[in-house]
Amino acid sequence: MKKFVAIAGGLILASGLAVAGGDQKQTKSFNELDENQDGVITQTEASADQNLVAHFQTADANQDGYLTPAEFDTIQQEMEEAE
């Protein structure tokens, strides 16, 4: 089941990238991305921010398929420093 979710999430993220196109930067807050307000960002929810999509696997430090607020803050800081 976990593999199915990972594959489905990847396909959804890929389709989100195809739709987004270009190099538009869309910086959204954790709360904006956490659509169902369950305290984590899923890969599907992350698809609303193409920059986060590109860094999701790196940001997901424990590789559980979700970003916690701490993981999100860490990757946001790293992305800002890289700019």
N, C-alpha and C positions, 0 to 999 in steps of 0.2 A: 504494500500500500504506500509506503514511504517513497519508493522508487516512482510509483505512478504520480504522486503529488509533485515530486521533484521534476519529472519529465513534463507534466502538465504546466507547472509553474514556468519552466524554461520556455515552453512554447508560447505561453501567454506573454512572457517578457519579450521574446523575439518579435511577436506581433506588435507589441507596444513600441518597440524600436522602429519597426517598419513604418508605423503610422506617424511617429514623432518626427523622424527624419531630421536633417540639418544639425547644426551645432547649437541649438537654442539651449540656454541654461535655465533650468527651472528649479529654483531653490524653494523647497517647501519645508515647513516645520514638521516635527514628529507628529504632532496632533492633527495636522492637515492630512498627512499620509495615512495615519491610523484611522481609516474610514469607519470601522466598527467600534472604535474606542475600547479595544480589548487589551491595550497596553503593549502590543507588539506590532511590528510592520511585517506583513507577509510579502512574498515575492510579487504577488498580484497587486497588493497595495503600492509597493515600490514602483510599479510600472508607471505611475503618475509622474515620476521624476526620472528622466532618462539618465541623468548623471548618477543617481543612486543605483539605477539598474546596472550600470557599468561596473559598479563597485560593490554590489550586494554580496557576492561570495566572499570577498575580502572582509567586508564589514561584519559578516556573520561569524564572529570569532569562535563560537562553539559549534558551528555548523549544524544548527538545529532547524534551519529554514526560516527563522524569524529574526528580526532585529529588535533588540531591547532599546530603551532610551539610552543606556550607556553605550551600546554598540553604535547606535545612530550618532550620538555626540562625537564619539571617537572618529568615525569616518568623515563626518562633516568637518572637523578640525583638520584632518589630514588632507581633504580635498581643498580647503581654503588655503592651507600652507603651500599646496602644489601649484596654485594659481599664480 
